Amino acid sequence: MKPAKKPLHAKSIKELGMPRRSWWSLVREDARCVFERDPAARSLMEVWTIYPGVQAIALHRLAHSLWRRGWRYLPRCISFVSRGLTQVDIHPGASIGMRFFIDHGAGVVIGETAEIGNDVTLYHGVTLGGTSWSAGKRHPTLGNQVVVGAGAKILGPILVGNRARIAANSVVIEEVPAGVTVVGIPGRVVTPRRSTTHGFDLDHHLIPDPVGKAIACLLDRVAQLERQAHADFLSTSTTACGACSDHCAEPGFDPSLLQPSTME
């Protein structure tokens, strides 16, 4: 099999600011960055041997180096073996920056034309998928220091800006500005990024709930309208119909059927 001479993603790698470095230097940084983002990590031996995310990215970097040189079948074989060992499916054509961390690893899928910047963190169940069967760019591009929560789906050739945060189980189908938080299905920008004294903002429990907030506002509005309607009713209770007799109803209304709360 004769490899092609033209690399597939050379221009994209340059645009993302990912310099060409040796395989060992890249995977060493991938392993060391785990200590910054996972408090459960205790030693490099533990990280190298039992962290599937680190093993998956190490095998991907090997497969991607062959893919850039024009090989196709062998990189796909490496990707297939890596998926069986780690439950992480990364196409060898995907371009991934430095210090990439996949926490837990299970169920992560990264498509062929996906591009990932530096210092990106993905949690389990994340999909960087495509929305078209056509050849060409069809997977998302993630900027630097992006955090994607568990189960989130980012679909299509869209750009997720630097330092953006995607909440767990969100479905993102439109471009995301830099430094914001996206929540929901479909994903919506809910707040600017919070300031933090740490290098990475992993406080997923502080992510706002826009649907819950909207429901709370509706409940408050309903309560306000009920109070207003009750006040209006009391102001007109001296009319011919009376408060409870309801002689105007057809057929006649039996007041004894009312609950005590209704009689108030």
N, C-alpha and C positions, 0 to 999 in steps of 0.2 A: 504494500500500500504506500503510495507516494504522497507525502503531505503537501498541502497547498502552501504557498509562500506568503499569502496575504492574511494577516490576523483579522479575526472577525470583529473584535470590539476595541481596536487600538484607539480610535478617536474617543470613544466613550470613557475609556480608562484615563486618558489625558484630561478630559473635561472634568472628571470627578477629582482630579488631583491625586491620583493613586500612582506613585512612582513604581517603576519596575525594581523589585527587590528579590533577594534570594528566598527560596521556599523556607529555609530554616529560620531566617530572621522574622518572617511573617508569622509562622506558626508559634514561634517563641513568644511574640507579643500577644498573640491570641490567647495563649495559656496564662500569661502573667496578668492580663486584664481581668481574668476571672476573679482575682482577689479583690478588685475594686468594686465588683458588682454582685458578688455572691458571698454573704457572710458565712455560708456553710463550708466554703473551701478552706482546707487546712494545710495542704502541702502540694508542691508541684507534682509529686508522684501520684497523688490522688487525682489531680486535675488531668494529667496525661492518661491515666489508665482507666478511670471510671466516669469521665465526663463525656457523654456522647456528642455534645455540641462541639467540643474541642476536637474530637476525633473526626467528626464530619467535616469541619472546615479544613483540617489538615489534609484529608483525602481530596477534598474539592480543590484546594490550591494545586495539588499535584495534577488532577484531571484538567484544571483550567489552563495550566501551563502547556499541556499537550494540545488542548483545544485551540489555543492561540497560534500554535505552530501548524494548524491545519488538520491534525488528526481528528477523527470522528468516532470510530468504533471503540477504540481503546479507552478514551475518556468516558464514554457512556458505560462501558463495562466497570470502570472504577466507581462511577456514580451508582451503578446498580448494586455493587458490593457494599458500598458505604450505606446505602439505604437499608439493606438487610441487617447491617450491624448496628446502626444508630437510630433508625426510624426517622432520619432526616433526608429529604429528597431535594438535592440541589443539582440543577442541570449544570454540566461542566461549562456551558457558555456564559453563565451568570458572572458578572464582574463584582467582586467584593473587596472592600477597602481593608485598612489595617484595624487591628484590635476589635475584631468582630466576635460577638458573644451570643450564643444561643443557649438560653437557660432551659434545662430539662431536655429539650430537643425533640421530644416525641411529636410527630405529626407536622413538622415544619416542611413547607413546600416552597421552593424558590425556582421560578421559571427561567427559561433560556436567556431572554433579553433583559432580565432584571439587573439593575445596577445599584450597588449599595456603597455608601460613603464610609468614612472612618468613624470608629467609636460607636457603632450601631449595636443595639441590643434587641433581640427578638425573644419572645417567650413561646412556650409550646403551643402548637396548633395554629401558628401564623401561616398564612398563604400569601405569597406575592405572585398572583396569577394573571393570566391574560384574558382578554375579552374578544379575541378575534382569531380566526383560523388563517388569516393572511400572513405571509412572511413579512419580516421586518420587526420593528420595535412594537411589542405588544404587552410588555410587562412593566411594572412601575420602577421608578428611580427614587431611591431614598438618599437624602442628604446626610450630612455629618451629625453625629450625636442624636440620632432618632431612636426613640423607644417605642416598640410595638407590643401591646399587651396580649395576653393569652387569647387565642382563638380569633384574633382580628384577621380580616381579609382585605387586602389592598389589591384592587383589580384594574387592569388596563394600563396603558402607557402614560401614567400620570406622575407628577413630581410631588414628593413629600419634602417640604423644606427642612433646612437645618434646625436641629433642636426641637422638632415637632414631637408630640406624644399622641399615640393612637391608643384609645382605651380598649380594654378587653372586649372581645366579641363584636367590635365595630366592623362595619362594611364600608370601605372608603372607595368611592368611584369618581371623585373629583379631586383636583389638585389641592394640596394643603399648604398654606403659607408657612413661613418659617416661624418657629417659636410659639406655636399654638397647641391647644389640646383639642382633639377630635373625639366625639362620642356619638354612638347611635347607629341606626340602620335606616337610611344611609347616613354615613358619618357627617356630623355637623360641627363646626367650630363653636366651642362653648366658652372658652376663656383664654386670655393670653397666658403664656407660660409663667409659672410661679418662680420667684427668685429662690435660690437654694444655696446653702453654703457648701454643699457637697458637689462632687464632679458630675453625678448622675442623679436625676430626680426619679426615684422609683416608688414614690408614695402613691401607689395606685388606689389606696382606700380614700384618698382625698380628691379623686376625680369627681367633678360635679355630675348631677343627674338631671339633665334638662327636661326629660319626660316627667319625672317626679315633681320637679318645680312647676311645670305647666299644670299638672293635675292639682297641686296644692293651690295654685292661683285660681283655678276654676272652682274648687270647693269653697274658697273664701268668697268668691263672687256669688255663688249660689246661696251661701249663708246670708250675705248682705241683702240679696234680693228677697229672700224669705222674710227677713226682719222687716224690710220695707213693705212687703205685701201684707204682713200681719198688722203693721201699724195702720196701713190704709184701711184694712178690714175693720179694725176697732173704731176708726174715725167715722165709718158709715154704718155701724151696727144698729143705729136708731132708726133705720129706714123701715118701710112697711114689712119687708121680708123677715126682719129680726135676725138675731145672731145664729140661731140653730133651727128655727122652724122650717125655713126653706119652703114656704107655701108656693113659691113660683115654679118649683120643679115639677116636671111631668115625666113619669108618674110621681106621686108624692114621695118625699124622702123621709126615712125613719131615723130620727136623731139617735136612737138607742144603738145603732150600728157603729156609731163613731167610737174610736178609741179615746181614752182619756187624753192622750197627747194631742189629738186633733181638736178636742174641745177647748184647749187653752187659747 
